[in-house]
Amino acid sequence: MGYKENIPLDKALELRDHGVSPRFITSIQKMGYEKITLDRAVDLRDHGVNPEYISSIREMGYKDITLEKAQELRDHGVNPEFIHTMQNMGYKGVTLDRAEELIDHGVNANFIKSITELGFKDLTLDKAQELVDHGVNAQFIKKMREKGVKVQTLDDYIRLRDTGFNE
């Protein structure tokens, strides 16, 4: 496969233990990642990055994804289903970095749906992230409404939460 060094038995065992095979390395190389070290191949396998994952991201239009970025995305839980769901909800043009940020902050389809079902139809991803960051969720909004608190905007709910109103 072009690895010039003698591979010590311990390294061969490590490769085997981590599922790194000539087939795995070849499949990554065929995707255009020609200079992949054995240690890098182990890292990719350990983090769940495989040709199928890379292909699924590329098929969504993110053609220039590096192995490092693929590993970072996988570590943060970004998958094509998440991006597809956001796009299907009308959030077009979600970058890979933005998808990673949303997941890191806990913004997902269920959260967005729970807020929009309360009448906030034009929810932006920035506002959804702000709500999560301030601890405002559908349950909080419902409790405030049940208590008779009269507010009109999501910013009002954020202010309520920030000033100590609890469920």
N, C-alpha and C positions, 0 to 999 in steps of 0.2 A: 504493500500500500504506500510505499515511499518513506516509511519511517526508518531512517538510517541507523539509529541507535539499536543496540541490543536491548531488548525489553527484558528486564529482570523478572524472575518468577513472581515476586511480590506485586509488581506492576501488572503483570498478566492476570493475576488473581483479582486484583482490584478492578481491572477492566471488566472481567467476567462477572464479578459480584455486582457491578453497577449496570450491567446490561449493555456495555459498550462492545459491539461486535464490528467486524469489518463491514458488514452490511449497513449498520447504523452510520458509521463514518462515511461510507461511500454515498449513502443517500443524502447526507448533509452536504458533502462536497458537490454532488450533482446539482444542488440548489444554488451553487455559486460561492459557497463558503469553502474555498479550496484549502486554505492554510489553517487547519484545525489541529490543535495539539491533542495528545491523548488526555492530558489533564482537563482541557476545555471540553472534550467529549464527555468525560466523567461528570463535570459540572452541569452540562446540558441535561444529561440523563437524570442526575440527582434532582434537578429542578423541573422535570417534566417537559422539557423542550424536545420535541421530536419533529421530524419532517411534516407530519400531519398538522401539528399545531402551527408551524411556520407557514405552511401552504394555506391554511384556513385564514390566517391574518392577511397574507398576500392577496388572496382571492377577494378580499374586501376592498382592495385598492391600495393597501399599504405595502407597496412593492419594495421599498428600500429599507426594510427592517433588518437591523443588525442582529447578530446572535446575542449580543449583550442586551439589546432592547427586548428581544424575545424572552430572554431569561427574566429580565426585570418585570415585564408584563405578567408572565406566568406566576412569578413570586407574589404579585399583588392581586392575582385572581382575575386578571383581564382575559376574557375569552370572546370568541366571535359571537356567541349567543348574547352576551351583554351588549355588545356594540349593535348587533341587529335589533335587539329589543329597543334600545334608545332611538335608533333610526326609525323603527316602525311606529314609535310614539311621536314622531315628528321632529326629533332632534337630529337634524342632518349635519354632516360635517364634524362629527365628534372625532377629534384626533386621538391617537393612542395615548398621548400624555394626559389628555383630558379624561379619557376613560379610566386611566389609572388613578387620577385624582378623585374622580367621582366615587370609585370603589373604596379608596382609602378613607373617604369621608362618610361612607355608608349610604350614598345615594344609589338607589336601585329602582327598578320599575314599580315594585310594590309601594315604595315610599311615595313616588310621584303620583301613582294612581290614587293612593289614600288621600293625598292633599287635593288633587283635582276633583275627586268625588265630593269634596266639601264645598265646591263652587269656585275654586281658584283655577280657572281653566287655562290661563296663559302663563303657567308656571315655567320659568326659565330654569336651566340647569344651574345657573349661578344662584338663583334664589333658593332652589332646592338644597343646594349645598350650604347656603347660609342658614336655612332653617335647621338642618341637621346639626350644624356647628353650634347653634344656640339651644339645641334641645327641644325645638318645636316640632311636634309630630301631630298626626291626626288625632291621637288620643288626647293630647294637650288641648288642641283646638276644640274638640267636642266637650271636654270638661269645662272649659271656659264658657262655652255657649250654654251648657247646662246650668252653670252658676249665674247666668244672666249678664255676663260681662259683654258689653256692647263694643265691639271693635269691627273695623271694616277691612283692614288690609293685613297682609302677612307681616309687614313691618310692625304693625301694632302688636301682633302676637309675639314677635321677637322682643319688642320692648317690655311686654308683660313678663315674659320669661326672664329677661335680663334683670328686671327689677324685683325678682323674687317670687312672683306668683307661681304657685305650685298646683299640681293636679289635685 
